[in-house]
Amino acid sequence: MRSVLKKCGACGRYTLKDVCPACGHAAGNPMPPRYSPEDRYGAYRRKLKRAHELER
């Protein structure tokens, strides 16, 4: 059975709806992406993380 539970990206509350009833922001999947040793997008993700850290 697939989970229908969602988590708000802004306030962190869990809900069954697509929009958080508390703050009105979008709710998404609460699970992190599945780990894979053959990470095809790891280099891009690390590059984006470094660029984001330099902006601060």
Sequence and secondary structure as in RCSB ss.txt:
>XXXX:A:sequence
MRSVLKKCGACGRYTLKDVCPACGHAAGNPMPPRYSPEDRYGAYRRKLKRAHELER
>XXXX:A:secstr
     EEETTT  EESSSB TTT  BEE  S     SS TTHHHHHHHHHHHHHH 
